[in-house]
Amino acid sequence: MATPNYNYEKRQRELAKKKKKEEKLKERETRKHSPEPALDSPNEVPPEGTPTAQ
């Protein structure tokens, strides 16, 4: 029976964390630089002063 390679498993976890962190940072940057915030759900209230469609 083969022995588990803990160093490989740890490295894979670290790479997954790094990738997720980079994706979050990229998402934040796109939201920061977007001209208008997008409302994800219809239940969200738009910011004050924003005209609503009736």
LINHUVEN-V85702 format. One line per field, one symbol per residue. phi: phi as a letter, one per 20 degrees, with the letter a starting at -180 (. if undefined). psi: psi as a letter, one per 30 degrees, with the letter a starting at -180 (. if undefined). burial: I if it has 24 or more other C-alpha atoms within 12 Angstrom, else O. A space follows every 10 residues. Layout:
phi = ???
psi = ???
burial = ???
This chain:
phi = .fefefffff ffffffffff ffffffffff ffeffbfeef cfefeffgne fdec
psi = kkkkjeeeee eeeeeeeeee eeeeeeeeee eefkekkkje lffkkllkfk kkk.
burial = OOOOOOOOOO OOOOOOOOOO OOOOOOOOOO OOOOOOOOOO OOOOOOOOOO OOOO
